[in-house]
Amino acid sequence: EAGVAQSPRYKIIEKRQSVAFWCNPISGHATLYWYQQILGQGPKLLIQFQNNGVVDDSQLPKDRFSAERLKGVDSTLKIQPAKLEDSAVYLCASSLGRDTDTQYFGPGTRLTVL
Amino acid sequence: GNSVTQMEGPVTLSEEAFLTINCTYTATGYPSLFWYVQYPGEGLQLLLKATKADDKGSNKGFEATYRKETTSFHLEKGSVQVSDSAVYFCALSPNDYKLSFGAGTTVTVRA
């Protein structure tokens, strides 16, 4: 079975530019998560989707970050405008359902903001 | 709130040595507990988990026991290999299934 796919794997931008990350979860997984992992720290949940609806976006900096999962399958996370402190690895994960506690992670996108 | 505290690294060991990574947690109720591993250049992978007190999770020679009385979930392996070099994350998930991670412990095993 194919795992969680993410692209791009690496991205370098200058501050104030915009950037978008894409995630395709494991087929049939209803729940999708975006995490931010700053160097030397554990991943921090940004947003959780159940199908195409948002379950939790309490940790998402909504003034600059946005995410969507329009058809309940793949998802896009956008940052506009980017700040230096947004440099991190952005991880996407999926699970079968909201009541399933095992999450499967993609390889991540490493963002560097200069 | 929910939080996880892990032993700070980095940890450097020789092959066949015994590995312990300490993990303690703070949570309301009875969360599920996990160890995730991140090998160089790869994504996070679930290593093992335990869903209730006194459960023991095990995989690839690693073990961890859910200790409610000490709020701990320490990871152990009796004989490490070079291929075990990775970053290890302890995590918890309360009833709402949101994962809270520790900061990670980098383990390097030398031949």
Boltz contact constraints between the chains, C-beta under 6 A:
constraints:
  - contact:
      token1: [A, 41]
      token2: [B, 103]
      max_distance: 6.0
  - contact:
      token1: [A, 42]
      token2: [B, 89]
      max_distance: 6.0
  - contact:
      token1: [A, 42]
      token2: [B, 101]
      max_distance: 6.0
  - contact:
      token1: [A, 42]
      token2: [B, 102]
      max_distance: 6.0
  - contact:
      token1: [A, 42]
      token2: [B, 103]
      max_distance: 6.0
  - contact:
      token1: [A, 42]
      token2: [B, 104]
      max_distance: 6.0
  - contact:
      token1: [A, 43]
      token2: [B, 101]
      max_distance: 6.0
  - contact:
      token1: [A, 45]
      token2: [B, 98]
      max_distance: 6.0
  - contact:
      token1: [A, 101]
      token2: [B, 32]
      max_distance: 6.0
  - contact:
      token1: [A, 101]
      token2: [B, 93]
      max_distance: 6.0
  - contact:
      token1: [A, 101]
      token2: [B, 97]
      max_distance: 6.0
  - contact:
      token1: [A, 105]
      token2: [B, 43]
      max_distance: 6.0
  - contact:
      token1: [A, 105]
      token2: [B, 44]
      max_distance: 6.0
  - contact:
      token1: [A, 106]
      token2: [B, 43]
      max_distance: 6.0
  - contact:
      token1: [A, 107]
      token2: [B, 43]
      max_distance: 6.0
  - contact:
      token1: [A, 108]
      token2: [B, 43]
      max_distance: 6.0
